[in-house]
């Protein structure tokens, strides 16, 4: 379970950074990595470092995937025309 937690945490980070529309899958992988890491921390005393690493990568992957999901799925609903007008110089005319 410790290795699975570490692998799922790493996958969730990769999907969160590079996945775009697949970021909810990274979010789920991160949650599973957190749960497996927490269980492994309590059970496996020999692999404590790997369990902690899986737990931490799960947390990081979950946060990154959640942020990417919010960005990807809310961007079409945000009106960016005032920013493009400002950057295009139309605010002076």
N, C-alpha and C positions, 0 to 999 in steps of 0.2 A: 504493500500500500504506500510505502514511503516513496518508492520510485515512481509509481503512478501519479502521486501527488506532484512530484517535481516535474514530470513530463507534462501533465495537464496544466500546471502553472506556466511553464514555458510556452506551451501551445497557446494559452490564452493571451500571453503578452504578444506573441507573434501575430495572432489574429487581430488583436486590438490595435496594433501599430499598422499592419499592412492589409487587414481584412476589408475595411470599408463596410460594405453592407452585411458582411458575415460577422460583424462584431457582437451580435447577440449570442452567437455560438461560442465566442471567446468568453463572454460573460458567464455562460453556463459552465464552461470548462473551468473557469476561475473559481466559481462557487464549489464545484465538486472537488477541486484541488484544496480549497480551504477546509472542507469537511474531512477529506481523507488525511490531510496534514494534521488536523487537530486530533483525529483518532489515533494516528500513528505516533504523535508526541506522547500520548498517554500509554500506549501499549509497547512500542519498540524502544527500549532503552539503548540497545546497541546501535541503532541507526538514528539517533536523536538529531544529529546535524542535518541529515538528509530530510528528515521530517520537518524540521524548522525551515529549511530552504524551500521545500514544497509549499509550506504554509505561507511563507513570505511571497514567493512568486505567484501564488494564487491570489493573494491580496492585491499585489501590483497589477496583475493581469485583469482582475475584476474591475479595478478602478480605471485602467486604460480602456478596456472594452466598453465600460459604461460611458465614459467621456466620448469615445468615438461613436457609439450608438446615438447619443444625444446630438452630436454634431451632424452626423450623416442624416438622421431622420428628421431633424428640425430645420435644417438649412433651407429646404424648399419653401418653408412658410415664413421666412424672415425677409423683410423688405430691405434690400441693400441699396436702393436707389439714392438715398441721401448721401451715403458714403461715396458712391461712384460719382455723383454730382460734385461733391467736394473735391475728390481727387482729380476729376476732369476739368476743374476750373470753372464750372458753371455757376458757382456761388458768387462770382464777381460780376456777373452780367445781370 
